[in-house]
Amino acid sequence: MPLAVVGVSHETAPVDIREKVAFGSAEAGDALLALRKEAGVDEAVILSTCNRTEVYLFPVREERPIRAVERLLAGKAGPTPRPLGSYVFQEWGEGAVRHLFHVSAGLDSMVTGEAEIQGQVKEAYQRASTLPVFPPMAGPVLNRLFQMALAVGGRIRSETPIGEGTASVASVAVELARKIFGSLKGKRVLILGAGIAGELIAEALTREGVEGVVVATRTYDRAVNLARKHRGHAIPFEKIHEALPSVDIVLSSTAAPYPVLTRSIVRDSFQEPRRHPLLIIDIAVPRDVDPAVGDEPEVFLYNVDDLRKIVDEHVRTREGALPEAQRIIAAHSEEFRSWYASLEVVPVIQDMRKQAKAFREAELERLFRGLAHVSPEDRERIEAFARRLQNKLLHDPTVRLREGMAAGGGPGLVDAARLLYGLDEVQAADERRGRDERAALDEEAPKKGSKPDPGVP
């Protein structure tokens, strides 16, 4: 089938390349319209996320649309360390179908089974469908493809454990916090250090409703900057014992070569025994928190190895779902192939019916010329009989053609049908008739618009 996808993803390009070719919503709409004009495609959809920018095209029967997409991406990227084409991938036909199904199901994501991508696929499809242009950018083929991709993603997530459990350290940290506190709305967090991994966890906690962020780092200016980012406040590192009684979660990721939070610091920070849980997440290597802290009442201590074990368990669960997910994708890919194959046979069936109708009308006209005495009622009965006979004669060949194409008959079956019914001759005759009619109109037009010669009486 003349379907293709062209683009870059986390599998083919680093983040600094991917961010250069990412499209915002308005940009994607303009790019789709430009592609139709430049590439001559009927349908196109742009899927752009932090991990991929992919352009789905139909129909693609030559290299022109592919080159147009490559020029579009190269123009957006500007100068790159090596030619942009070295980062670009292509998939054609059924390969493009399977690729989109994998993407929608989260099987092609950096974190297998992540759910966000399905919403992004839906958004890309809806954007192409609602552009004020006719015919729509997501026409019959891409409309069917993207609707099926969304259905495949939903089915895989509901019928397999592909989306069960979290699969990143930040999401695991949020999961642990939810198990301990339930809702995180209004909970307070103390951040020790300013590592990237710690900041990602802090951002994830903030999205869940954590408030009152307190930041302490060895460099006070860095603490101020990080606190401002999370709408919190900074404190000197030496005063973390003063902050401990007022927080619910401690997130530590310093580069200290020794523990910065000991059992004695935790004990001395509280004038009275703790009456509510304290979650401590230590992702530093070497560890920031003395393991003995975890023995304190109401203290839940997790280090980076604990979090990684949870992540690995969830990843193994997701990987166990892959065979069933692949089976679902294979079944729906075959369903889409069969549906598209049925489209290819539609013009042949239309030509067969058109030819049969012409034969029927010609023979009825010849018949009625010798039956002038036939009443209008009997004439209607004869015409109805001819229509039923035509439909019965065409029914089985039509069904066989559709079934044959669905079973993989391909272009050869279409060509055989056109040969057996002489459809190419009929088409050629129609084209000649059309040319003759246009030529006659062209000859007639000057006559109707010309003025009489004044010299002629």
C-alpha positions in Angstrom: 0.0 0.0 0.0 1.3 3.5 -0.8 1.6 4.6 2.9 4.8 5.8 4.6 6.1 7.4 7.8 9.2 9.5 7.9 10.8 11.1 10.9 13.2 11.0 13.8 12.8 9.3 17.2 14.7 8.6 20.4 15.9 5.5 18.6 17.6 7.4 15.8 18.4 10.9 17.1 19.7 12.5 20.3 17.6 14.9 22.3 19.4 18.0 20.9 18.3 17.0 17.4 14.8 15.9 18.4 14.1 19.3 20.1 15.1 21.2 17.0 12.6 19.4 14.8 9.7 19.4 17.3 6.4 21.0 16.1 4.0 23.0 18.2 0.3 22.6 17.4 0.1 25.7 15.2 3.4 24.9 13.5 2.2 21.3 12.7 -1.0 22.6 11.0 1.0 25.0 8.8 3.5 22.3 8.0 0.7 19.9 6.9 -0.7 22.4 4.5 2.8 23.1 3.1 3.3 19.4 2.6 0.1 18.9 0.6 1.2 21.7 -1.7 4.8 20.7 -2.1 4.6 16.9 -1.8 1.3 16.4 -3.6 0.0 14.0 -1.0 -3.7 13.7 -0.3 -3.3 12.9 3.4 -0.8 13.7 6.1 -0.5 13.6 9.9 2.4 15.0 12.0 3.0 13.4 15.4 5.5 15.4 17.5 6.5 14.7 21.1 9.7 15.0 23.1 10.7 11.6 21.9 9.7 11.7 18.2 8.6 13.8 15.2 7.0 11.6 12.6 5.1 12.4 9.5 2.6 9.9 8.1 1.9 10.3 4.4 -0.6 8.9 1.9 -0.4 8.1 -1.0 3.4 7.8 -1.5 4.2 6.2 -4.9 7.5 8.0 -5.5 10.3 9.7 -3.6 8.9 13.2 -3.9 6.9 13.2 -0.7 9.8 11.7 1.3 12.2 14.3 0.0 9.6 17.0 0.9 9.5 15.8 4.5 13.3 15.6 4.8 13.5 19.2 3.5 10.9 20.3 6.0 12.8 18.7 8.9 16.2 20.0 7.7 14.8 23.5 7.4 13.5 23.4 10.9 16.6 21.9 12.4 19.1 24.3 10.9 22.8 23.3 11.2 23.4 19.8 12.7 26.6 17.9 13.5 26.0 15.6 10.6 23.4 15.7 7.7 19.9 15.4 9.2 19.1 12.5 6.8 21.4 10.3 8.9 19.0 10.7 11.9 15.8 10.1 9.8 14.0 6.8 9.5 11.4 5.6 7.0 8.8 2.8 7.1 6.6 1.9 4.2 3.3 0.1 3.7 2.5 -2.5 6.4 5.7 -1.5 8.2 4.3 2.0 8.7 1.1 0.5 10.0 2.8 -1.7 12.5 5.1 1.2 13.6 2.1 3.4 14.5 0.5 0.6 16.3 3.7 0.1 18.4 3.9 3.8 19.1 0.3 4.1 20.2 0.6 1.1 22.5 3.7 2.6 24.1 5.9 -0.2 22.8 8.2 2.2 21.0 8.6 4.6 24.0 11.7 5.1 26.1 9.6 3.7 29.0 7.7 0.7 27.7 4.0 1.0 28.1 3.9 4.6 29.0 0.3 5.9 28.6 0.9 9.6 27.6 1.8 8.7 24.0 -1.8 7.5 23.3 -3.2 11.0 24.0 -0.5 12.5 21.9 -1.4 10.2 19.0 -5.0 11.2 19.4 -4.2 14.9 19.4 -2.1 14.6 16.2 -4.9 12.8 14.5 -7.5 15.3 15.6 -5.4 18.3 14.6 -5.0 16.9 11.0 -8.8 16.1 10.9 -9.9 19.5 11.9 -7.7 21.7 9.7 -10.0 24.0 7.6 -9.0 22.4 4.3 -10.7 20.1 1.8 -10.2 17.2 1.4 -9.2 16.8 5.1 -5.6 16.0 5.8 -6.7 12.9 7.7 -8.7 11.4 4.9 -10.2 8.0 4.6 -7.0 6.0 4.9 -5.2 7.9 7.7 -8.5 8.4 9.5 -9.0 4.6 9.5 -5.3 4.0 10.4 -5.2 6.4 13.4 -8.6 5.3 14.8 -7.4 1.7 14.6 -4.1 2.6 16.2 -5.9 4.2 19.2 -8.1 1.1 19.5 -5.0 -1.1 19.4 -3.3 0.9 22.1 -6.4 0.8 24.3 -6.8 -2.9 23.8 -3.2 -3.7 24.7 -3.4 -1.7 27.8 -6.7 -3.3 28.9 -5.8 -6.9 28.0 -2.1 -7.0 29.0 -0.1 -5.8 31.9 2.0 -3.5 29.6 1.0 -0.4 31.6 1.1 -1.9 35.1 3.4 -0.4 37.6 5.7 2.6 37.1 8.9 2.4 35.2 11.0 5.3 36.2 12.7 6.3 39.5 10.6 9.5 39.7 7.3 7.7 39.1 8.2 5.0 41.7 9.0 7.8 44.2 5.5 9.2 43.7 4.0 5.8 43.9 5.6 5.2 47.3 4.5 8.6 48.6 0.9 7.8 47.6 1.0 4.4 49.4 2.1 6.1 52.6 0.1 9.3 52.5 -2.7 8.7 50.1 -3.3 12.1 48.6 -0.1 14.2 48.4 -2.0 17.5 48.2 -0.6 19.9 50.8 2.3 17.7 51.8 5.6 19.4 52.4 9.0 18.2 51.0 12.6 18.9 52.0 15.1 18.7 49.2 18.7 18.1 50.1 21.1 18.7 47.3 20.4 19.8 43.7 21.0 16.7 41.5 19.2 16.2 38.3 17.5 13.0 39.4 16.4 14.6 42.6 14.9 17.5 40.7 13.0 15.2 38.5 11.5 13.5 41.5 10.7 16.9 43.0 8.9 18.0 39.8 6.9 14.7 39.9 5.9 15.3 43.5 4.9 18.9 42.8 2.6 17.7 40.0 0.9 15.5 42.5 0.1 18.5 44.8 3.1 18.6 47.1 3.5 22.2 48.5 5.8 24.0 50.9 9.1 22.9 49.2 12.2 23.6 51.3 15.6 23.4 49.7 19.0 23.0 51.4 22.3 22.7 49.5 25.9 23.3 50.3 25.7 26.3 47.9 23.0 28.6 49.1 22.5 30.4 45.8 21.7 27.1 44.1 19.3 26.4 46.9 17.6 29.7 46.2 17.3 29.1 42.5 15.9 25.6 42.9 13.4 26.8 45.6 12.2 29.6 43.4 11.5 27.0 40.6 9.3 25.1 42.9 7.7 28.1 44.7 9.5 27.2 47.9 12.2 28.7 50.0 15.8 27.9 50.8 17.6 27.3 54.1 21.2 27.0 55.0 22.4 23.4 54.9 23.3 23.5 58.6 19.7 24.1 59.6 18.1 21.0 58.1 17.4 19.7 61.6 15.1 22.7 62.0 13.1 21.9 58.9 12.6 18.2 59.5 9.7 18.5 62.0 7.6 20.5 59.5 8.0 18.2 56.4 6.5 14.9 55.3 9.0 13.9 52.6 12.8 14.2 52.5 14.4 13.9 49.1 18.2 13.7 49.3 20.7 13.7 46.4 23.9 15.4 47.5 27.4 14.6 46.4 28.7 14.3 50.0 31.1 11.4 50.7 29.5 10.7 54.0 25.9 10.6 55.4 24.4 14.0 55.9 21.4 12.7 57.7 22.1 10.5 60.7 19.9 8.8 63.2 21.0 11.3 65.9 20.1 14.2 63.7 16.6 12.8 63.1 16.1 12.0 66.8 17.3 15.4 68.0 15.1 17.2 65.4 11.9 16.2 67.2 11.1 17.5 70.7 8.3 14.9 70.9 7.9 11.4 69.2 6.7 11.6 65.6 3.0 11.1 65.2 2.8 11.1 61.4 4.9 9.3 58.8 8.2 10.6 57.4 9.2 9.3 53.9 12.9 9.6 53.1 14.1 9.0 49.6 17.8 8.8 49.3 19.0 8.5 45.7 22.6 9.6 46.4 25.6 7.4 45.7 27.3 7.1 48.2 24.2 7.2 50.4 23.2 10.5 52.1 21.2 8.8 54.9 22.4 6.5 57.5 20.5 3.2 57.1 19.8 3.2 60.9 17.5 6.1 60.3 15.0 3.6 58.8 14.7 2.0 62.2 13.1 5.1 63.7 9.4 4.9 64.4 7.2 6.2 61.5 10.2 6.6 59.3 10.1 5.0 55.8 13.6 5.0 54.2 14.2 4.0 50.6 17.6 4.3 48.8 18.3 4.2 45.1 18.7 0.4 45.0 15.3 0.0 46.6 13.7 2.2 43.9 15.6 0.5 41.2 14.4 -2.9 42.3 10.8 -1.7 42.1 11.4 -0.2 38.7 13.0 -3.5 37.5 10.1 -5.6 38.8 7.6 -3.4 36.9 9.7 -3.5 33.7 9.8 -7.3 33.9 6.1 -7.3 34.2 5.7 -5.1 31.2 8.2 -7.1 29.1 6.2 -10.3 29.9 3.2 -8.6 28.2 5.1 -8.1 24.9 4.2 -11.4 23.1 0.5 -10.9 23.6 0.8 -7.2 22.6 2.6 -8.3 19.4 -0.1 -10.8 18.7 -2.8 -8.0 19.0 -0.7 -5.7 16.7 -0.3 -8.5 14.1 -4.0 -9.2 14.1 -5.0 -5.5 13.6 -2.3 -5.0 11.0 -3.8 -7.8 9.0 -7.3 -6.3 9.5 -6.0 -2.9 8.2 -4.3 -4.6 5.2 -7.5 -6.4 4.3 -9.5 -3.2 4.6 -7.1 -1.3 2.4 -7.1 -4.1 -0.1 -10.8 -3.9 -0.4 -10.5 -0.2 -1.3 -8.3 -1.1 -4.3 -11.0 -3.3 -5.8 -13.8 -0.7 -5.4 -13.0 1.1 -8.7 -13.1 -2.3 -10.6 -16.4 -3.2 -9.1 -17.8 0.2 -10.0 -16.6 -0.2 -13.6 -18.1 -3.7 -13.7 -21.5 -2.3 -12.6 -21.2 0.7 -15.0 -20.5 -1.7 -17.9 -23.3 -4.0 -16.9 -25.8 -1.1 -16.6 -24.8 0.2 -20.1 -25.3 -3.3 -21.6 -28.7 -3.7 -19.8 -30.0 -0.3 -21.0 -28.8 -0.9 -24.6 -30.5 -4.4 -24.7 -33.7 -3.1 -23.2 -33.9 -0.2 -25.7 -33.4 -2.7 -28.5 -36.1 -5.0 -27.0 -38.7 -2.2 -26.5 -38.3 -1.0 -30.1 -40.0 -4.2 -31.2 -42.5 -4.2 -28.4 -44.4 -0.9 -28.9 -47.6 -2.6 -27.6 -46.2 -3.3 -24.2 -48.1 -1.5 -21.4 -46.2 0.8 -19.0 -46.8 -1.7 -16.2 -45.3 -4.6 -18.1 -42.4 -2.4 -19.2 -41.6 -1.7 -15.5 -41.7 -5.4 -14.8 -39.3 -6.2 -17.6 -36.9 -3.4 -16.4 -37.1 -4.7 -12.8 -36.3 -8.2 -14.0 -33.3 -7.0 -16.0 -31.9 -5.1 -12.9 -32.4 -8.2 -10.7 -30.7 -10.4 -13.2 -27.8 -7.9 -13.5 -27.3 -7.8 -9.7 -27.4 -11.6 -9.4 -24.8 -12.1 -12.2 -22.5 -9.5 -10.5 -23.0 -10.6 -6.9 -20.7 -13.6 -6.9 -17.8 -12.0 -8.9 -18.0 -9.0 -6.6 -17.9 -11.1 -3.4 -15.0 -13.2 -4.8 -13.0 -10.0 -5.8 -13.4 -8.6 -2.3 -12.5 -11.9 -0.6 -9.6 -12.4 -3.0 -8.1 -9.0 -2.3 -8.6 -9.5 1.5 -6.7 -12.8 1.2 -3.8 -11.1 -0.5 -4.8 -11.3 -4.2 -3.0 -8.0 -4.9 -2.8 -6.1 -8.1 -2.8 -9.3 -10.2 -6.4 -10.1 -9.2 -7.5 -6.6 -10.1 -5.7 -6.8 -13.5 -7.3 -10.2 -14.2 -10.8 -8.8 -13.5 -10.3 -5.8 -15.8 -9.0 -8.1 -18.5 -11.9 -10.7 -18.2 -14.6 -8.0 -18.3 -12.8 -5.8 -20.8 -12.9 -2.8 -18.5 -9.8 -1.2 -19.9 -11.5 -1.0 -23.3 -14.6 0.5 -21.6 -12.4 3.1 -19.8 -10.6 4.0 -23.0 -13.9 4.4 -24.8 -15.1 6.7 -22.0 -12.0 8.7 -22.2 -12.3 9.1 -25.9 -15.9 10.1 -25.6 -15.0 12.7 -23.0 -12.3 14.1 -25.2 -14.7 14.3 -28.1 -17.3 16.1 -26.1 -14.8 18.6 -24.8 -13.5 19.2 -28.3 -17.0 19.8 -29.6 -17.7 22.3 -26.8 -14.4 24.1 -27.6 -15.4 24.4 -31.2 -18.9 25.5 -30.4 -17.8 28.2 -27.9 -16.3 30.7 -30.5 -19.4 30.4 -32.7 -21.7 31.3 -29.8 -19.6 34.3 -28.8 -18.6 35.6 -32.3 -20.2 38.7 -33.9 -21.5 38.9 -37.5 -19.0 40.3 -40.1 -20.2 43.8 -40.8 -19.1 43.4 -44.4 -21.6 40.6 -45.0 -25.1 41.8 -46.0 
